[in-house]
Amino acid sequence: MCNEYRFNAMRDDIAAQFAQLQIPITWLDAPANRPPGEPIKPTNRATILRPADTANPRAGLQGLDLRWWMVPYFHKGAVKDWRAMCTNARFETVDTSPTFRGPYRTRRCLVPLTSFIEYSEPPGWKKGQPKMRHEITWAGGGVRYFAGLWDRATPSDMPEGLESFTFVTGPGCPDVAPIHDRTPVVLTAEQALQWLELDGPGKAGFADLPPAGTYTLAHAPREHIVGPELRRML
């Protein structure tokens, strides 16, 4: 499970990537007033991309900020009453789960990121002690994309509607497995477009785990995170 990531870039960087593939992006809102590089966590609003026309993603994308932690269309109670942890969708069941199968079939999206973060328990760790933080990047850096899903619900306390998203995780790959048994699906811009194509390979397009050497892990004790970021995490 991945419940923290960063997008330490600008929307212009996303647009430039897709411009190289001749894919225009229309932004439907203003960028969030978020400090650059601040970690994104569940229930935060964050940028996603989705096709303007689901039948033809390469005709153009729409970008906007949605809530991370998907609330499915069939939930009619208050937002706080949806307690299922829908920050991630499991690769193995994303196409069969009642919560995710509808979005998988018709409402795929992309979630831009520049790194993702996992935590582990160092040797001798005891409850209440800081865990080890692992920030995970890839060769060359730059913006990559989670394989995402989005949905629109009408909770009782939000009659105007709520759009929210999740992203897909698979089994732990060789680089990440020593610290976590799940790894989010991270795609290049071209791979991301293939994910958006509803008549394309879908999840089968990334069934193979990333080989060893795909990711680089930077390690730091959680107690070394200081200032406002630490206060947000406690």
Buried (B, 14 or more C-beta within 10 A) or exposed (E): EBBBBBBBBEBEBBBBBBEEEEBEBEBEEEEBEBEEEBBBBBEBBBBBBBBBEBEEBBEBBBBBBBBBBBBBBEBEEEBEEBEEEBBBBBBEEBBEBEBBBBBBEEBBBBBBBBBBBBBEEEEEEEEEEBBBBBBBBBEEEEBBBBBBBBBBBBBEEEEEEBBBBBBBBBEBBBBBBEBBEBBBBBBBBEBBBBBBBBEEEBBEBBEEBBEEEBBEEEEEEBEEBEEEEEEEEE
